[in-house]
Amino acid sequence: MSDKLLDISIRHSLQTASGILPMDIVFSAPKGSITAITGPSGAGKTTLLRQISGLITPDSGKIRFGNDVWLNTSVNFSISPQHRSIGFVFQDYALFPHLSVRENLLFALDKNSDKKIVDDLLNAVELTQLSERKPHQLSGGQQQRAALARALVRKPDLMLLDEPLAALDHHMRRRLQEYLLNLQQEHGFTMIIVTHDLGEIFRMAHQVIVIENGQIINQGTPSEVYLPKHQTDEQLVLFGEVLTCTVFDNHLLVTALIQQAVRTIKLPLQWQPDMSPGRAFALRYSLDIPEIELIK
């Protein structure tokens, strides 16, 4: 099987508020990798996920998953969504309203699969106590966690996530990110996640693709895309995300995730308003004098 597990080359007429834009997307996602898709609203991110899943057929193109062709419009060939090994978390959750949380997961579970995974997932997303409630009895964040658990229940080869953690608070978002990473590493599935969260991109993604107006305008590792291209020995820029921030001895002690490692740094007290948990920043060291540049 090719190490380029997912190969995409599609063209499509993208309907936007400004009219029709030509969508032209070509990229590959290696087996077991995590790709973040980002860009402004209306750029075509959700449309791309729906094309990969088979819910939308592009005007032309090919989608190959390993040795399996999912789409080839030149010969009018397309595999239906249910025959693509995909888990999909939609922005609108798409939970069955007449089923409880547990029943939603059981409905998605293969008949011969061990039902223990349902309990494991409910525990992971902290919905065990709410498992008998219907979707309308849950908050938006709880519904999103239920949708995430339902998508994971079949252990798909490819996970498509459309801003799955956007409605969650920082603590729960961090926990689910860690759970997703652990599950992805354990089972080796490929993941494509649409997100605007830079901390999420740096923590989770092997590659990031920036889309505007239906076109890829930038692609590479998170560091290649977001950090300065040229650095000298006198200047180093590191991306970070604040985990905790406390005041000690007239300074801030900030514990942050920096370059995939948890580190504690001492910063000037006046930066306290910008060092709230979950905040992304770029920390610039120039001639041993730290300067901070917040990433919007």
C-alpha positions as CSV (number, residue, x, y, z in Angstrom):
1,M,0.0,0.0,0.0
2,S,1.2,3.5,-0.9
3,D,2.5,5.6,2.0
4,K,0.4,8.4,0.5
5,L,-2.7,6.9,2.0
6,L,-5.0,9.7,0.9
7,D,-4.5,11.3,-2.5
8,I,-6.8,14.1,-3.6
9,S,-7.1,16.0,-6.9
10,I,-10.4,17.7,-7.4
11,R,-12.0,20.7,-9.2
12,H,-15.3,22.1,-8.4
13,S,-17.5,25.2,-8.8
14,L,-17.7,26.6,-5.3
15,Q,-20.9,28.5,-4.5
16,T,-20.1,31.5,-2.2
17,A,-21.8,34.7,-1.1
18,S,-19.6,36.5,-3.7
19,G,-20.6,34.2,-6.5
20,I,-19.1,31.1,-8.1
21,L,-15.4,30.5,-7.4
22,P,-13.2,27.8,-9.1
23,M,-12.1,25.3,-6.4
24,D,-8.9,23.5,-7.3
25,I,-7.4,21.3,-4.5
26,V,-4.5,18.8,-4.8
27,F,-2.7,17.3,-1.8
28,S,-1.7,14.0,-0.2
29,A,-2.0,12.9,3.4
30,P,0.5,10.1,4.4
31,K,-0.8,7.1,6.2
32,G,-1.4,7.7,9.9
33,S,-0.8,11.5,9.6
34,I,-2.9,14.4,10.9
35,T,-3.6,17.2,8.4
36,A,-5.1,20.5,9.6
37,I,-7.2,22.5,7.0
38,T,-7.6,26.1,7.8
39,G,-8.6,29.4,6.2
40,P,-11.4,32.0,6.2
41,S,-15.1,31.2,6.2
42,G,-16.4,30.3,2.7
43,A,-13.0,29.1,1.5
44,G,-14.2,25.6,0.7
45,K,-13.0,23.7,3.8
46,T,-16.3,22.0,4.7
47,T,-17.0,21.3,1.0
48,L,-13.7,19.6,0.7
49,L,-14.5,17.3,3.7
50,R,-17.8,16.4,2.2
51,Q,-16.2,15.6,-1.1
52,I,-13.7,13.3,0.6
53,S,-16.6,11.6,2.4
54,G,-18.7,11.1,-0.7
55,L,-21.5,13.4,0.4
56,I,-20.7,15.8,-2.4
57,T,-19.3,14.9,-5.8
58,P,-16.9,17.4,-7.3
59,D,-17.2,18.5,-10.9
60,S,-14.0,16.5,-11.8
61,G,-11.1,14.8,-10.1
62,K,-9.9,11.7,-8.3
63,I,-9.7,10.6,-4.7
64,R,-7.6,7.5,-3.9
65,F,-7.4,5.9,-0.4
66,G,-4.4,3.6,-0.4
67,N,-4.9,1.2,-3.3
68,D,-8.7,1.9,-3.4
69,V,-10.1,4.4,-5.8
70,W,-13.0,6.3,-4.2
71,L,-13.7,8.7,-7.0
72,N,-12.7,9.0,-10.6
73,T,-15.0,11.3,-12.5
74,S,-13.3,10.6,-15.8
75,V,-14.9,7.1,-15.8
76,N,-18.0,8.2,-13.8
77,F,-16.9,6.1,-10.8
78,S,-17.7,6.9,-7.2
79,I,-18.0,4.8,-4.0
80,S,-20.9,5.6,-1.7
81,P,-20.2,7.2,1.6
82,Q,-21.2,4.1,3.6
83,H,-18.5,2.1,1.8
84,R,-15.7,4.6,2.7
85,S,-14.0,3.8,6.0
86,I,-14.6,7.3,7.4
87,G,-15.7,8.8,10.6
88,F,-17.1,12.3,10.2
89,V,-17.9,15.0,12.8
90,F,-20.0,17.7,11.4
91,Q,-20.3,21.3,12.6
92,D,-23.9,20.8,13.3
93,Y,-23.3,17.4,15.2
94,A,-25.8,15.4,13.0
95,L,-27.0,13.4,16.0
96,F,-30.2,11.4,15.7
97,P,-32.6,13.5,17.8
98,H,-34.9,10.5,18.8
99,L,-32.0,8.4,20.2
100,S,-30.2,8.8,23.4
101,V,-26.4,9.5,23.5
102,R,-25.7,5.8,24.1
103,E,-28.2,4.8,21.4
104,N,-26.5,7.1,18.9
105,L,-23.2,5.4,19.6
106,L,-24.7,1.9,19.5
107,F,-26.4,2.7,16.2
108,A,-23.0,3.6,14.6
109,L,-21.3,0.5,16.0
110,D,-20.7,-2.5,13.8
111,K,-23.0,-5.4,14.8
112,N,-20.1,-7.8,15.6
113,S,-18.0,-5.2,17.5
114,D,-17.4,-5.2,21.3
115,K,-19.9,-2.8,22.9
116,K,-17.3,-2.0,25.6
117,I,-15.9,0.7,23.3
118,V,-19.2,2.6,23.8
119,D,-18.6,2.8,27.5
120,D,-14.9,3.7,27.0
121,L,-15.8,6.6,24.7
122,L,-18.6,7.9,26.9
123,N,-16.2,7.9,29.8
124,A,-13.5,9.7,27.7
125,V,-15.8,12.5,26.6
126,E,-17.3,12.7,30.1
127,L,-20.9,11.8,29.1
128,T,-21.4,8.6,31.1
129,Q,-23.8,10.4,33.4
130,L,-25.7,11.9,30.5
131,S,-25.7,8.8,28.3
132,E,-29.5,8.3,28.5
133,R,-30.3,11.9,27.5
134,K,-31.5,12.9,24.0
135,P,-29.5,15.5,22.0
136,H,-32.0,18.3,22.8
137,Q,-31.3,17.8,26.5
138,L,-27.6,18.5,26.1
139,S,-25.7,21.7,25.7
140,G,-23.9,22.5,22.4
141,G,-20.6,21.4,23.8
142,Q,-22.0,18.1,25.1
143,Q,-23.6,17.4,21.7
144,Q,-20.3,18.0,20.1
145,R,-18.6,15.5,22.4
146,A,-21.3,13.0,21.7
147,A,-20.8,13.5,17.9
148,L,-17.1,13.0,18.3
149,A,-17.6,9.8,20.3
150,R,-20.0,8.4,17.7
151,A,-17.6,9.1,14.9
152,L,-14.8,7.2,16.8
153,V,-16.9,4.2,17.7
154,R,-16.3,2.3,14.5
155,K,-12.5,2.9,14.6
156,P,-12.4,4.3,11.0
157,D,-9.3,4.4,8.8
158,L,-9.9,8.1,8.1
159,M,-11.4,10.7,10.5
160,L,-12.8,13.9,9.1
161,L,-13.4,16.6,11.7
162,D,-15.1,19.9,11.0
163,E,-14.1,22.2,13.9
164,P,-15.0,19.4,16.3
165,L,-13.8,21.1,19.5
166,A,-14.7,24.7,18.8
167,A,-17.6,24.8,21.2
168,L,-15.7,23.4,24.2
169,D,-13.9,25.2,27.0
170,H,-10.1,25.1,27.2
171,H,-10.0,22.3,29.7
172,M,-12.3,19.9,27.8
173,R,-10.7,20.9,24.5
174,R,-7.3,19.9,25.8
175,R,-8.6,16.6,27.2
176,L,-10.2,15.6,23.9
177,Q,-7.2,16.7,21.9
178,E,-5.1,14.4,24.0
179,Y,-7.6,11.6,23.7
180,L,-7.8,12.0,19.9
181,L,-4.0,11.9,19.7
182,N,-3.7,8.8,21.8
183,L,-6.4,7.0,19.9
184,Q,-4.9,8.1,16.6
185,Q,-1.5,6.8,17.6
186,E,-2.9,3.6,18.9
187,H,-4.9,2.7,15.8
188,G,-2.9,4.6,13.2
189,F,-5.9,6.1,11.4
190,T,-5.4,9.2,9.2
191,M,-7.0,12.4,10.4
192,I,-8.1,15.6,8.6
193,I,-9.3,18.3,10.9
194,V,-10.7,21.7,9.9
195,T,-9.7,24.2,12.6
196,H,-8.9,27.9,13.2
197,D,-7.2,27.2,16.5
198,L,-3.5,27.7,16.1
199,G,-2.7,25.9,19.4
200,E,-4.7,22.9,18.1
201,I,-2.8,23.0,14.8
202,F,0.6,23.0,16.4
203,R,-0.3,20.4,19.0
204,M,-1.9,17.9,16.6
205,A,-1.0,18.4,13.0
206,H,1.9,17.0,11.0
207,Q,1.0,19.2,8.1
208,V,-1.3,22.3,7.7
209,I,-3.0,23.4,4.5
210,V,-4.3,26.9,4.2
211,I,-7.2,27.4,1.8
212,E,-8.5,30.7,0.4
213,N,-11.2,31.1,-2.3
214,G,-11.0,27.4,-3.1
215,Q,-7.2,27.4,-3.6
216,I,-4.3,26.1,-1.5
217,I,-2.2,29.2,-0.8
218,N,0.2,27.7,1.8
219,Q,1.2,24.2,2.9
220,G,3.8,22.6,5.1
221,T,4.4,21.8,8.8
222,P,2.9,24.2,11.3
223,S,6.3,25.8,11.9
224,E,7.0,26.2,8.1
225,V,3.6,27.9,7.6
226,Y,3.4,30.1,10.7
227,L,6.9,30.9,11.9
228,P,9.4,33.2,10.3
229,K,11.3,31.6,7.4
230,H,14.7,33.1,8.4
231,Q,16.2,33.0,11.9
232,T,19.6,33.8,13.1
233,D,21.6,32.7,16.2
234,E,20.7,36.1,17.7
235,Q,16.9,35.6,17.1
236,L,14.8,32.6,17.8
237,V,11.0,32.4,17.5
238,L,9.1,29.6,19.3
239,F,5.3,29.0,19.1
240,G,3.5,28.4,22.4
241,E,0.2,27.9,24.0
242,V,-0.5,29.0,27.6
243,L,-1.4,26.2,30.0
244,T,-1.2,28.0,33.3
245,C,-0.1,31.5,34.4
246,T,0.7,32.5,38.0
247,V,2.3,35.6,39.6
248,F,5.5,35.0,41.5
249,D,8.1,37.4,42.8
250,N,6.8,40.3,40.6
251,H,7.0,38.1,37.4
252,L,4.7,35.8,35.6
253,L,5.5,32.1,35.7
254,V,3.9,30.7,32.5
255,T,3.6,27.0,31.8
256,A,3.2,26.6,28.1
257,L,3.2,24.0,25.4
258,I,6.2,25.1,23.3
259,Q,7.4,23.1,20.3
260,Q,5.5,20.0,21.5
261,A,7.1,20.2,25.0
262,V,5.7,21.6,28.3
263,R,8.0,24.3,29.6
264,T,7.8,27.0,32.3
265,I,9.1,30.5,31.4
266,K,9.4,33.7,33.3
267,L,7.8,36.7,31.7
268,P,7.2,40.4,32.6
269,L,4.2,41.1,34.8
270,Q,2.6,43.5,32.3
271,W,2.0,40.5,29.9
272,Q,-0.5,38.9,32.3
273,P,-3.7,40.0,30.4
274,D,-2.4,38.2,27.3
275,M,-1.3,35.0,29.1
276,S,-4.7,33.4,29.8
277,P,-4.9,29.6,29.4
278,G,-5.5,28.5,25.8
279,R,-3.9,31.7,24.4
280,A,-1.5,31.2,21.5
281,F,1.6,33.3,21.2
282,A,4.9,33.5,19.4
283,L,7.8,34.1,21.8
284,R,10.7,36.0,20.2
285,Y,14.1,35.9,21.9
286,S,16.4,38.6,20.5
287,L,19.8,39.0,22.0
288,D,18.6,37.3,25.2
289,I,15.8,39.9,25.6
290,P,12.4,38.2,25.2
291,E,9.7,40.0,23.3
292,I,6.3,38.7,22.7
293,E,4.1,38.8,19.7
294,L,0.5,37.6,20.1
295,I,-1.0,35.6,17.3
296,K,-4.6,36.6,16.6
